[in-house]
Amino acid sequence: MVTFNLTFSDEEATRLFKSHGFKIEEREFTDNIPVYHNREEEETITCLCVIHPHTGVPTPLSIAFERIFYACKEQLFITEVDKLTVINALNKTKKK
């Protein structure tokens, strides 16, 4: 398996959704986090969320962006790469 990590800013991820007319809002969630000796405490988390246009259900921005990325990975990285792009990538020397 080949693993490749990419990093996107919240602004870049937000731009993708806003360009398609989705609303992005800050929402608060309560989550139970483990502390010690099998105990949990409630913690309030605030994060940017993509709002589903039909149901109004919020999905955290990072999760929504990751789902889109995985849904498009074949199209973005495997089937749409032409031979010239591969050759050019192989010709580049690694920077130190």
N, C-alpha and C positions, 0 to 999 in steps of 0.2 A: 504494500500500500504506500502511496506517495501522499505525504501530508504537506500542505502549504498554508501558511497563515497570512491573511491579509488584514489590515487594520483600516477601518473607516471611521471618520468623525461622526458625531451626532448630526452635524450640519449636512454632511454628505448623504447620510441615510435619510434624513428628513426631506432633503431636496427630491429624492426619488419618489417618495410618497406624495408630497405636495404637487409635484409635476403631473400627477394623475388625479388630483382633486381630493385627496384624502386629508382629513383633519388630523393634526397632531396636537395633543394636549398633555399637560402634566397631570398625572393621577397618583393618588396615594393607595398603597396596598398594605395590608397587615399580613405579616409572615411569622411563622413560629420558627425560631432558630435554636439549635441545641446550644446549651451553655456548659453544663457539667453534670455528672452523675445522672444521666438520662433525663435531665430537666430541660424544659424549653421555655423561652420567654418570647413574648410578642414584640415584634419590631415593626415600625412603620417605615415603609420605603416609598420614596417619591421618584417617579421616573417618567420620561416622555413615552407616550403611547400613541399608537395608530388606532383611530376610531373606525370600526367597521361601518360603512355607510348605510347598511340596511338594518343592522341589529343594534348599533351603538355600543357594542362590546369593545372595550379597550384591550389592545395587545401591546405589551412592552415593545418599544422601537427595536431593540436589539434582537428580540425573538422574531418579530415580523420580518426584519431585514434578512436574518439568517435563513428563514423559511423560503424567501424569494430567491436568495442566492443558491440554495440547494436545488430548488425547482428549476433554475436556469443553468446549472453548472454544465450540463451536457451541451447545451446550445452555445454557451459563452466560451467554453474552453476546449471542447473536443471536436465537435462537428464543424465548427466555423473557422478552424485554423487552416490556412492554406500552406502549401509546401514551401513557398518563399519565406513566409514568416518563420517556419521551423528552421530553415537554413540560416537565415539572418540571426536567429537566436543562438544557434550553435556556433556561429562565427565570432560572436562577441567574446572578448576575453574577460575573465573575472577580475573585478576591481579589488585591490587589497586595501 
